Amino acid sequence: MFNHLLSLLIWLPVVGAVPVLLAGSGRPSLARWLALAVAVLTFAVSLFLIPQYHLDGAVMQLREDHLWIASLGVHYGLAVDGISVALILLTTFVSILVIVGAWEVIQDKPHQYMAAMLVLEGLMIGVFCATDALLFYVFFEAMLIPMFILIGIWGGPRRVYATIKFFIYTFLGSIFMLIGLIYLYQKAGTFNLHALAALPLSMTEQTWLFFAFLLAFAVKVPMVPVHTWLPDAHVEAPTGGSVVLAAVMLKIGGYGFLRFSLPITPDAAAHFAPLVIVLSLVAVVYIGYVALVQDDMKKLVAYSSVAHMGFVTLGIFIAFMLVRDAGNLDAAKLGMQGAMVQMISHGFVSGAMFSCIGVLYDRLHTRQIKDYGGVINVMPWFGFFYVLFAMANSGLPGTSGFVGEFMVVLASFSANPWIALFAAFTLIIGAAYTLWMVKRVLWGDITNPHVAEMKEINGRETFVLAAFAAAVLALGIWPQPLIHLMDNSVAQLVQQLAVHKI
């Protein structure tokens, strides 16, 4: 099994979606239990990555390589490093909670909903394993299909508009990546990522390729100014779709920078790093103010995701300044580690925040902040979880939200104190928009009679929120295992930053 562990992780949920789909609308309970069994089994299999991945061994491990399209030399190539392992574990963990969270909520065609979630899980894992650029592209694009279905069928009133906007933005960006990959194939005769990283390229070539990759991955992160699809997608998506989108799919943009932009176009990435850093700071500061004025809870958390993901791109590209300009490899490594920790942390925190909003929406069928008030009087346990996740979203020490952001701010200070100042400013803005939302939703007197009728969270909802809470606190109190898991991979990436191709 261990020789094909990665293939098992990819195709187990995809194949498992078939019996879930065949259960049909006449047996919704069977479809739910089958989907949960597949998700739990996938998570159990993913846990084998921990003992099988040797922290002191080669960076890319558990390799699988089979000729796929002989005429083009395309391979079904899979391997993982510490960063991939962490993101795969995040994916399998969140997938269980999404299925449990939708247990009673999705009443219309639950078999199709659960099957789409499982297919999406397998495709996302495939992205994190692919070592062939064309295989990566196939998984990268195929993810759009189940997410398009999830939003388009089970979304809100403007779901058609949101799905089309989501599809156009992400598909348009990835077209440029495909053109770049075709050009690289013409030069190298292979789609192997390791070979493409070693391919000598002029500065002009690197520049065009860098912006091709930037467009594809900036949309996925999403970065300013190509972020406008995200709030619409989140607002219209069902709760499970929002959780997966925020917790896992956004991370694929940051992961793409690590696999393509940094190793293939290091000189262009270093040259244009200030541009990405400025866009990241705009996301951190300006988008925080945009979140502050939102009336819809989902839209507020969606904008906060843009701001928090700005820390990921900031940590990745600040490393270029530290390596190329200052020769400070330790600080560059700290910034890169912070970006990776922030990716995992944001997966937990954003997933939890959207789950909390889903709990409220299931009871009152509105996401408008003004319709609530005094919720903690009737739902004290829910209030406990909501405040915890809000604190984590604000970057409170002791929660996972603090660790990655603090590491990125420290690394930024080594590069330029002004960058660190603007980056740290998000701790104030983040606390402002998050805690103000909590104040208006949870505290005060009950002014809406429908709020007084709301029921406390049930066992299913408690399980989902408690699992997220455990992850947020564990990573916040003891981040060392995660940092150690990714240490070798980050160190190699930092070394690649110093490589000149021209």
Protein Blocks (a to p, Z undefined) as FASTA:
>chain_A
ZZmmmmmmmmmmmmmmmmmmmnommlmmlmmmmmmmmmmmmmmmmmmmmmmpcfklcfbg
hiacddfblmnopacdddddfklmmmmmmmmmmmmmmmmmmmmmmmghkllmmmmmmmmm
mmmmmmmmpcbfklmmmmmmmmmmmmmmmmmmmmcfklmmmmmmmmmmmmmmmmmmmmmm
mmmmmmnopabfklmmmpccdfklmmmmmmmmmmmmmmmmpccfklmmmmmmmmmpcfkl
mmmmmmmmmmmmmmmmmmmmmmmmmmlmmmmmmmmmmmmmmmmmmmmmmmmmpcbfklmm
mmmmmmmmmmmmmmmmmmmmmmmmnopaklmmmmmmmmmmmmmmmmmmmmmmmmmmmmmm
mmnopabfklgghklmmmmmlmmmmmmmmmmmnopahiaklmmmmmmmmmmmmmomklmm
mmmmmmmmmmmmmmmmmmmmmgccdfbfklmmpccddfklmmmmmmmmmmmmmmmmmmml
mmmmmmmmmmmmmmmmmpcfZZ
